Amino acid sequence: MDVANKAPSANLHVPTTLGMWTSALKIALLPGLALMCLIAAPLAGYQIPGEIRGVSVHTAITLGLAALLFALVPMIWRSGYRHADHGEEHVDASSLLEANKQLHLTRYQLQKRGKELDEAIGQLKAQRQDMSRISVAARRSMALAGVTINSSGEAVVVTDIHGVIRGISPAATQLCGIHRDDAIGSAFDEVMQLFDPGAARPEQHPVKRIALRAIDAADAAPHLENCVLRDRIGKSYSVLVTSMAVTDKEGTAVGAYIKMERDDQAGGAPMRIPSQLDPITGLATRDAFTRQLDDLLRTARIKSGEHHLMLLTPDNLDFISDRHGYQAAEQVLWQIAETCRASTDDNAQCFAISAGRFALLLPDSLDGDARNCAENLRQELQQATLTWRNENLELNATIALLPLNGDSPSVNGVMELAEAMLRAGRRAGGNRVHTSVPAQTTSESRFDDRGWAEWLQQRLGAGLGHLMSQEILPVDTQNHRRSVECYMRIEDADGVWVSPRSFLPALGRIGETAMMDLWVLDQVLEQLADNPNFATEYASFSINIAAASLQDTTFALRVSERLNRHAAHAAQVCFEIAENTATSMLREVAQFVETVQNLGARVAIDQARGVGFAQLLQSCRPNAVKVDATLICSATHDDLAQAQVRWIAQSAHLRGVECTACGIEDAAWIEGIKALGVDHLQGSGLNKMGPLMV
C-alpha cells in the first residue's frame, strides 16, 4: 500500500463510519418504537386488539422485527468491513508517522531553500538596479563627452585604448572629408591619412600609430608634430598634430586625444577658433575658471553654502626655466597639472589660469576637508620625482586656500585676496599651504587699490601723464626700418615720474587698467598725426596691453573706435601682449588680435620664453615676437638658452613672424645675439631713449 497516497483517506474513515451508523438508526427507529409499544403495552395493563387495521398483532410484530433486521444487518456487515480496513491502517501507523516526519523535513528544507532563493533574487534585483544606474551614468557621461566634442570649434578626435575613434568634432570631419558615422568605430590610422612632410615624396611615407604612441607614453607631455593630411577627395593640407593620452584617476591610459590645426600660411583662411584648454597642461583656462568661480559665489550667497578656492604656484619655475630651458618648465607645469588631477577627487575642478598659476575650486567642501586636500596636494608635489636630463627637478609649490561663502567679495576681490595670500606664503619661505588673510588684503587695502585708480585718473586729467619711448633696431638695416616701444610715466606731487610698476598691480586687481592703455594709445595716435615724418622713419609704435584690459568686454570696441578715427595711422600701431597673458587668456587674446588686425594694426607676443609658444603662433597669428630679456641675458653664456632663443626665432620665421631680442644691456652682446637668428634688437645697451618724450 502506498502510504503517501493513503494518508489523506485514513483521516476520512472515522467520520464516514459514524455517518453510516447514524443513517441505520434513523431507518430502524420507527419499526423499533412500534415493536416496543406492542410488547410493552400488555405488561403495562393495556388491552391490545387482535387486529390493527386488518393486520394481526403477531403479524405486525413479525414485520417490525424483519424491518429492524433489514436495516441493521447491512450496517453491521459494512461496519465490520470498515473496521477490518482500519485495523490494517493501524498496522502501517509507524510508516505513516515516518512519512509525516519526512514530509515535515522536506517542507522545512523547501522553505529554507525558498528563503535562499528569495535572497538571491533580491541580490540580483539590487545588482540589476546598480547596473542600470551605472549604465545611465555611463550614457550620460558619453553624451556629455559627445556634446563637448561636438561643440568644439577645433579639429579634435578622441580614441579608446585600441586607437579606435570614439568621438570626433565637426571641424575634424570637415577637415578630413568624412562623415561622422563613418569615422566612429574605425581606427584612427584608417580615417586620418597623415604623411611625413619632410620626405621627398610624402605620400609614400605615412605617419602611423599617432594615437597608440600617445597611449604608450601616457606619462609624457603632449607631443607635437607637423604632418600632411590628405582628405577623401585627395586634397592635401599642412597640419600641426597635437597628441596626448587620456588617463583615469590612477594615471592609467584609457584613450588618446588628438588635435589637428591646419596651417594655411600659403593661402586660404586659417582655422581661427581658439582652444578652451591650456596647450601645455590640458586644463581649462582662465575664462572657464572665472565663469565657474562667479557661479560658486552666487550659489554661496543664495544657498548659504561654503566652497573653497586653492591658488597654486610652483616656487622655482623661473629658476628651472632659466637653468634648463622652456621645455623643462613646460614639463614641470604638465607634471603639476597631472598631480592636481590625481590628488583631488572628482568634485574638484582644476584650471591653468596663467603661466605658473593653477586654480582649484572645491564646491560644497568643509574647511577641514579643504585643508587636508591642499596639504595632500602639496605633499604629493614635494614627493613627485621629475628627471630632466639626468637631473632631478623639485616641484615645491605654495598654495593659498581661501573659503568662498556668502560674505566673499566679487571675483576680482576674491582673486585679489588669493594673490595676496600667495605672496605672503612665498615671502614666508614657500612650499606651504597659506590660509591666513594678510592685513594688507583687508577692506583698507582694497580702498588703496581704488585710491590708486582715483589718483591716476586725477593725474591724467591734470595733464601730468607723460610718454616715453625706446627704439628697436633692425639687424638688417637695408631692408627693415626702426620701430619704437612706448611707455607711460606719471608725474607725482614731487615732480618724480612714476613707473606703472607702482600702480599697475592695484589697477589690475580692480580691473581698471583700460584707462591707462587707452591713454597711451591716444597719445601715440596724436603723435603720429602731428609728426608725418614718423610714418617714413619708423615701422611701428608698440603699446603694452595689460591682462585686465583684455578681460574688459568693452576694451576691444574702444580700441576699434580710436583706430577707425585714425585709420591712416592704424598700420603703425603694434599692441604688445605678454606670453603668459596670451597663454592663459587664449580666447580673449585671439579675439582681440583678430579685431585689431582687421583694422590694419599689428600684434606682438612680448616676454616670450617658449611656454606654449607653438600654440600661440597657431591660434593668435601675431605679427612679431619679442624674446624675454632674462632669456637673452642667459643666452650670452648658456648654450641651452642660446638653443632656446634660436628655436623661438626659427619657429617665428616658419610662420612669417619677425623676432626681436629684448634686454640687450651691453653692446658686446650684439654679435652673439645676432647669430641666434633674431631680426631686431632692443635694450639699454643700444639706446636709452626713443623719439617720443611728451
Buried (B, 14 or more C-beta within 10 A) or exposed (E): EEBEEBBEEBEEBEEEBEEBBEEBEEBBEEBBEBBEEBEEEEEEEEEEEEEEEEEEBEEBBEBBEEBBEEBBEEBEEBBEEBEEEEEEBEEBEEBBEEBEEEEEEEEEEEEEEEEEEEEEEEEEEEEEEEEEEEEEEEEEEEEEEBEBBEEBBBBBBBBBBEBBBBBBBBBBBEBBBBEBEEBBEBBBBEBBBBBBBEEEEBEEBBBBEBBBBBBEBBEEBBBBBBBBBBBEEEEBBBBBBBBBBBBEEEEEBBBBBBBBBBBEEEEEEEBBBBBBBBBBBBBBBBBBBBEBBEEBBEBBBEEEBBBBBBBBBBBBBEEBBBBBBBBBBBBBBBBBBBBBBBBBEEEBBBBBBBBBBBBBBBBBBEEEEBBEBBBEBBEBBEEBEBEBEEEEBBBBBBBBBBBBBEEBEEBBBBBBBBBBBBBBBBEEEBBBBBBEBBEEBEEEBBEEBBEBBEBBBEBBEEEBBBBBBBBBBBBEEEEBEBBBBBBBBBBEEEEEBBEBEEBBBBBBBBBBBBBBBBBBBBBBBBBBEEEEEBEEEBBBBBBBBBBBBBBBEEBBEBBBEBBEEBEEBBBBBBBBBBBBBBBBBBBBBBBBBBBBBEBBBBBBBBBBBBBBBBBBBBBBBBBBBBBBBBBBBBBBEBEBBBBBBBBBBEBBBEBEBBBBBBBBBEEEBBEEBBEBBBBBBBBEBBBEEBBBEE
